[in-house]
């Protein structure tokens, strides 16, 4: 049930869901003041991917002191509750896909590292029903249009009253509002880059608007989190100072042991989990399936997810009909139980034709021992090593994709070896806890005054 939060923030635009923030927490979210280690060094001169010492952020007695610079030192034996800092994650909230899965997992894992999370949705919709971290407060601060900045004042009041120590934005739209709210409230902004905005959609005007909005919003960002090396390179090419950019790879939970599975029997189930939109290349997978059928290769397609646009769904359904694939394609629809769906798949295919951030669906497949066929696009290239823990083909090539699937079916690729290597790589490099640890380290750096000063100086000098 949606409730009006008039007791917290004097705005008709802010609502919160059923888990309001306890009053006892509203004064304990800012950092604790401690001396800076003299060995801290010149952070701005170091690589953003280099591990550096950090100074713990100061804990402020109330939200208003964040605006004046006044800070009270906490008692020597401060409780765990007092040591926990609070962060406001500004998100779209319209869907529940890869980026939203990252946000959900961070809300569950960051409290283990001393950072509680609250969500503020600027396009509230499916996320509120789908997210798993139900103990995490969720506020609705809807933008009425793409450039509606009015929610920023609502968020700024919320930040001050509830003692959030920083704002963490997760999309260009969220960054527009979050950047202004952070500036008004006097707290740092962290922006999370989940993909390459300038190539994230096939519509050129939407790409241009999103890229311009994102660049404009990052002028006062304390840090930019890129989910992959390719995303970091993209942000630097967009003019973001390298000193601000930190690579924190996406991650997912892993089963304690790789689930044992026998070699697939015919027909092989070829699965895809995605939000279906033009950039995912679903047409390429369908064309490959038609080629395999014509060659007598026994396969079925299992498509898990919803379509972003009804017009695109109609286009794909017509394509399936034209290829006479209706009897070979199972449309599962959206589900939050992706693990159960992965257990039904023998191969996982993500046929993206445009750059990815670091695809969460690929990481989920690796974690559950489903061999992956991906395309040579940014993000997927950061995840899958061809021939070691997956197979890569050129984007847009139905012939290459059909050949790769057929090679698995006929034993050219060692199905069991690839799934084991994929599981090991995911556990070692792409876990949900390693992702949360990376984000927490960025928070600690951003909340350290010496780091903020050094990064600002470096960013300004890069413009001279």
C-alpha positions in Angstrom: 0.0 0.0 0.0 1.3 3.5 -0.9 1.3 6.0 1.9 1.8 9.8 1.9 5.0 10.8 3.7 3.8 14.2 4.9 5.3 13.7 8.3 8.8 13.3 6.8 8.8 15.7 4.0 6.5 18.6 3.2 5.8 17.7 -0.4 2.9 16.3 -2.2 5.3 14.6 -4.6 6.9 12.2 -2.2 5.4 8.9 -1.1 6.9 5.8 0.6 6.1 2.2 0.6 5.3 0.1 3.7 8.8 0.2 5.3 9.2 3.8 6.6 12.6 4.7 8.0 12.5 4.4 11.8 12.7 7.7 13.6 15.7 6.5 15.6 17.8 6.3 12.4 17.1 9.7 11.1 20.0 11.3 13.0 22.7 8.7 12.6 23.5 8.5 8.9 26.4 10.9 8.5 30.1 9.9 8.9 32.5 10.0 11.9 35.3 12.6 11.9 38.8 11.1 12.3 42.3 12.4 11.6 43.5 11.9 8.0 46.4 9.4 7.6 49.5 11.3 6.5 50.3 8.4 4.1 47.1 9.1 2.2 49.0 10.7 -0.6 47.8 12.5 -3.8 44.7 10.5 -4.8 44.1 12.6 -7.9 47.4 11.5 -9.3 46.6 7.8 -8.9 44.8 5.5 -11.3 41.1 5.3 -10.4 41.5 1.5 -10.5 44.3 1.5 -7.9 43.6 0.5 -4.4 44.4 3.4 -2.1 44.0 4.0 1.7 40.9 5.7 2.7 39.9 7.9 5.6 36.7 7.0 7.4 33.9 9.5 6.9 32.7 11.7 9.8 29.5 10.8 11.7 27.4 14.0 12.1 25.0 14.4 14.9 22.2 15.7 12.7 21.3 16.2 9.1 21.6 20.0 9.1 25.2 19.9 10.2 26.0 18.4 6.8 25.2 21.8 5.3 27.2 23.9 7.7 30.3 21.7 8.0 29.8 21.3 11.8 30.4 17.7 13.0 30.3 16.1 16.4 32.6 13.3 17.3 30.8 10.1 18.3 31.5 8.5 21.7 34.4 6.0 21.8 32.0 3.1 22.2 29.5 4.1 19.5 26.9 1.4 18.8 26.7 -0.5 15.5 23.6 1.5 14.7 25.4 4.8 15.1 28.3 3.5 13.0 26.0 2.7 10.1 25.7 5.3 7.4 22.7 5.8 5.2 22.7 6.3 1.4 19.9 7.3 -0.9 19.8 5.5 -4.2 18.0 7.4 -6.8 16.7 5.0 -9.5 14.2 5.0 -12.3 12.0 2.2 -10.8 10.2 1.7 -14.1 11.3 -1.9 -14.7 13.1 -4.8 -13.1 16.0 -5.8 -15.3 19.8 -5.9 -15.1 20.5 -2.5 -13.6 17.6 -3.0 -11.1 19.0 -6.3 -10.1 22.2 -4.6 -9.2 20.4 -2.0 -7.2 18.4 -4.7 -5.4 21.5 -6.7 -4.5 23.4 -3.6 -3.2 20.5 -2.9 -0.9 20.9 -6.4 0.5 24.7 -6.5 0.8 25.8 -2.9 1.6 24.3 -3.0 5.2 26.8 -5.8 5.9 29.5 -3.2 5.2 28.0 -0.4 7.3 25.9 1.4 4.6 22.1 1.2 4.8 20.2 1.9 1.6 16.9 3.6 0.7 15.5 3.9 -2.7 13.9 7.0 -4.4 12.1 6.2 -7.7 11.7 8.9 -10.3 9.7 6.7 -12.7 8.0 4.4 -10.2 6.4 1.3 -11.6 7.4 -2.4 -11.6 10.5 -2.2 -9.4 8.4 -1.7 -6.2 6.7 -5.1 -6.7 9.7 -7.0 -7.9 12.6 -6.0 -5.7 13.7 -8.5 -3.0 15.2 -6.2 -0.4 11.8 -5.5 1.1 13.4 -4.1 4.3 14.8 -1.3 2.3 12.6 1.9 2.3 11.3 2.9 -1.1 10.2 6.5 -1.8 8.3 7.6 -4.9 9.4 11.0 -6.2 8.0 10.9 -9.8 9.3 13.2 -12.5 6.4 14.3 -14.6 8.6 14.7 -17.7 12.2 13.9 -18.8 13.6 17.2 -17.6 11.3 17.8 -14.6 13.6 18.9 -11.8 11.0 19.6 -9.2 11.6 16.3 -7.3 15.1 17.5 -6.5 13.8 19.8 -3.8 11.7 17.0 -2.4 14.8 14.8 -2.3 17.0 17.5 -0.8 14.6 17.9 2.1 14.4 14.1 2.6 18.2 13.9 2.6 18.5 16.5 5.3 15.7 15.3 7.5 16.7 11.6 7.3 20.5 12.1 7.5 21.6 10.5 4.2 25.4 10.9 3.8 25.4 10.6 0.0 23.2 10.3 -3.1 23.8 7.3 -5.4 22.2 7.8 -8.9 21.7 4.9 -11.3 20.5 6.4 -14.6 20.8 9.6 -16.6 17.3 10.6 -15.5 18.1 9.8 -11.9 21.4 11.7 -12.2 19.6 14.8 -13.3 17.5 15.0 -10.2 20.0 13.4 -7.9 22.8 15.8 -8.8 20.7 18.8 -8.0 19.3 17.2 -4.8 22.8 16.4 -3.6 24.0 19.9 -4.3 21.0 21.4 -2.5 21.5 19.1 0.5 25.3 19.5 0.7 26.1 15.8 0.3 28.3 14.0 -2.3 26.9 12.4 -5.5 28.0 9.0 -6.8 26.8 8.0 -10.2 26.6 4.4 -11.3 27.1 3.8 -15.1 25.3 0.6 -16.0 25.8 0.9 -19.8 27.1 3.2 -22.5 24.4 5.8 -22.7 25.4 7.1 -26.1 24.8 3.6 -27.7 22.2 2.2 -25.3 19.3 2.5 -27.7 18.8 2.4 -31.5 16.9 5.7 -31.4 19.5 8.4 -32.2 17.6 11.2 -30.5 17.1 9.2 -27.3 20.8 8.4 -27.2 21.8 12.0 -27.7 19.4 13.3 -25.0 20.5 10.7 -22.5 24.2 11.3 -23.1 23.8 15.1 -22.8 21.8 14.8 -19.6 24.3 12.4 -18.1 27.3 14.6 -18.9 25.6 17.7 -17.6 24.7 15.9 -14.3 28.2 14.7 -13.5 30.0 18.0 -13.2 29.7 17.8 -9.4 29.8 14.0 -9.0 32.3 12.9 -6.4 32.8 9.6 -8.1 31.5 7.6 -11.1 31.2 3.9 -10.8 31.6 2.0 -14.1 30.5 -1.7 -14.2 33.3 -2.7 -16.5 36.6 -1.5 -18.0 34.8 -0.7 -21.3 32.2 1.4 -19.5 35.0 3.3 -17.7 36.8 4.0 -21.0 33.5 5.2 -22.4 33.0 7.6 -19.5 36.5 9.0 -19.8 35.9 9.5 -23.6 32.7 11.4 -22.6 34.9 13.9 -20.7 34.6 12.6 -17.1 37.9 13.1 -15.3 39.7 9.8 -14.9 40.3 10.5 -11.2 36.6 10.2 -10.7 36.1 6.9 -12.4 36.1 3.6 -10.5 35.5 0.2 -11.9 33.3 -2.0 -9.8 32.2 -5.1 -11.8 28.6 -6.3 -11.4 28.1 -9.4 -9.4 25.4 -12.0 -8.5 25.0 -14.6 -5.7 26.5 -18.0 -6.3 25.3 -21.4 -5.2 27.8 -22.9 -2.7 28.7 -25.6 -5.3 28.2 -25.9 -9.0 24.9 -27.7 -9.5 25.6 -31.1 -11.1 23.9 -31.7 -14.4 24.1 -34.5 -17.0 25.0 -33.7 -20.6 21.9 -32.3 -22.3 19.6 -34.7 -24.2 17.9 -33.8 -27.5 16.3 -31.4 -28.1 18.7 -28.9 -26.6 17.0 -26.0 -24.8 18.5 -22.6 -25.9 17.5 -19.9 -23.4 17.6 -16.2 -23.3 16.8 -14.0 -20.3 16.4 -10.3 -21.1 14.2 -7.3 -21.4 13.4 -7.7 -25.0 14.2 -4.6 -27.0 15.9 -4.0 -30.4 19.4 -3.7 -28.9 19.2 -7.3 -27.6 19.3 -8.9 -31.1 16.4 -11.3 -30.6 15.8 -11.3 -34.4 19.3 -12.7 -34.8 18.6 -15.6 -32.4 15.3 -16.4 -34.2 17.1 -16.4 -37.6 19.7 -18.7 -36.2 17.0 -21.0 -34.8 15.4 -21.2 -38.3 18.7 -22.2 -39.8 19.3 -24.9 -37.2 15.8 -26.3 -37.8 16.5 -26.4 -41.6 19.7 -28.3 -40.8 17.9 -30.8 -38.7 19.6 -29.7 -35.5 17.3 -30.5 -32.5 16.7 -27.3 -30.4 14.0 -25.3 -28.7 14.1 -21.7 -27.7 13.0 -20.6 -24.2 12.6 -16.8 -24.0 12.3 -15.4 -20.5 11.4 -11.7 -20.0 9.0 -9.1 -21.1 9.0 -6.8 -24.1 9.8 -3.2 -23.5 7.4 -1.9 -26.2 4.2 -3.5 -27.5 5.1 -2.4 -31.0 8.4 -4.4 -30.8 6.6 -7.4 -29.4 4.2 -7.4 -32.4 7.2 -7.1 -34.7 8.9 -10.1 -33.1 5.8 -12.2 -33.1 5.3 -11.5 -36.8 9.0 -12.5 -37.4 8.4 -15.8 -35.6 5.4 -16.4 -37.7 7.2 -15.6 -40.9 10.0 -18.1 -40.0 7.4 -20.7 -39.0 9.0 -21.1 -35.6 5.8 -21.0 -33.5 6.1 -24.6 -32.3 9.8 -24.2 -31.4 9.6 -21.0 -29.2 8.4 -20.9 -25.6 7.6 -17.4 -24.4 7.9 -17.5 -20.6 7.4 -13.8 -19.8 8.8 -11.9 -16.8 9.8 -13.8 -13.7 11.7 -13.0 -10.6 12.8 -16.7 -10.3 15.5 -16.6 -12.9 17.4 -19.5 -11.3 14.5 -21.9 -11.8 14.4 -20.9 -15.5 18.2 -21.3 -15.9 17.8 -24.9 -14.7 15.6 -25.5 -17.7 18.3 -24.3 -20.2 21.1 -26.2 -21.7 22.7 -23.1 -23.3 22.3 -19.4 -22.6 22.4 -17.0 -25.5 22.6 -13.2 -25.3 22.7 -12.0 -28.9 23.2 -8.3 -28.2 23.9 -6.0 -31.2 24.9 -3.0 -29.1 27.2 -2.5 -26.2 26.2 -3.9 -22.8 27.4 -2.6 -19.4 28.2 -5.9 -17.7 25.3 -8.2 -18.4 23.7 -9.6 -15.3 21.9 -12.3 -17.1 25.2 -13.7 -18.3 26.6 -13.7 -14.8 23.5 -15.5 -13.5 23.9 -18.2 -16.2 27.6 -18.6 -15.3 26.7 -18.9 -11.6 24.3 -21.7 -12.3 26.5 -23.6 -14.7 24.8 -22.8 -18.0 27.3 -22.3 -20.8 27.0 -18.9 -22.5 27.1 -17.8 -26.1 27.5 -14.1 -26.3 28.5 -11.5 -28.9 31.6 -9.5 -29.3 30.2 -6.2 -27.8 31.5 -4.1 -24.9 30.4 -5.5 -21.6 30.0 -9.1 -22.8 33.7 -9.0 -23.9 34.5 -7.9 -20.3 32.7 -11.0 -19.0 33.2 -14.0 -21.3 36.5 -15.3 -22.5 36.0 -17.1 -25.8 36.8 -20.8 -25.5 37.6 -20.7 -21.8 34.3 -20.0 -20.0 32.0 -19.3 -23.0 31.8 -18.8 -26.7 31.6 -15.5 -28.6 30.3 -14.6 -32.1 30.1 -11.4 -34.1 27.0 -9.3 -33.3 24.3 -9.5 -35.9 25.5 -12.8 -37.4 22.8 -15.4 -37.4 25.2 -17.8 -39.3 27.9 -17.6 -36.7 25.3 -18.0 -33.9 23.7 -21.0 -35.5 27.2 -22.6 -36.0 28.2 -22.0 -32.4 25.0 -23.6 -31.1 25.4 -26.6 -33.5 29.0 -27.1 -32.3 27.7 -27.4 -28.7 25.1 -30.0 -29.8 27.6 -32.1 -31.7 30.3 -32.0 -29.1 32.8 -29.6 -30.7 32.7 -27.6 -27.4 33.2 -29.3 -24.1 29.9 -28.4 -22.5 30.8 -29.6 -19.0 34.3 -28.0 -19.0 32.9 -24.6 -20.1 30.2 -24.6 -17.5 32.7 -25.4 -14.7 35.1 -22.7 -15.9 32.3 -20.2 -16.1 31.2 -21.0 -12.5 34.7 -20.6 -11.2 35.2 -17.2 -13.0 31.9 -15.9 -11.6 32.7 -16.9 -8.1 36.2 -15.4 -8.2 35.4 -12.1 -10.1 31.7 -11.4 -10.2 30.0 -12.1 -6.8 27.4 -9.9 -5.2 29.6 -9.4 -2.2 32.6 -8.3 -4.2 30.4 -5.8 -6.0 29.1 -4.4 -2.7 32.7 -4.2 -1.3 33.8 -2.2 -4.3 30.9 0.2 -3.9 31.6 0.6 -0.2 35.2 1.5 -1.0 34.1 4.2 -3.4 31.8 5.6 -0.7 34.6 5.8 1.8 36.8 7.6 -0.7 34.0 10.1 -1.7 33.1 10.8 2.0 36.8 11.6 2.8 37.3 15.4 2.5 40.9 15.0 1.3 39.8 12.8 -1.6 37.0 15.2 -2.6 39.5 18.1 -2.7 42.1 16.2 -4.7 39.6 14.9 -7.3 38.0 18.4 -7.7 41.4 20.0 -8.2 42.3 17.3 -10.8 39.0 17.7 -12.6 39.4 21.5 -12.8 43.0 21.3 -14.0 42.0 18.9 -16.7 39.7 21.6 -18.1 42.4 24.4 -18.2 
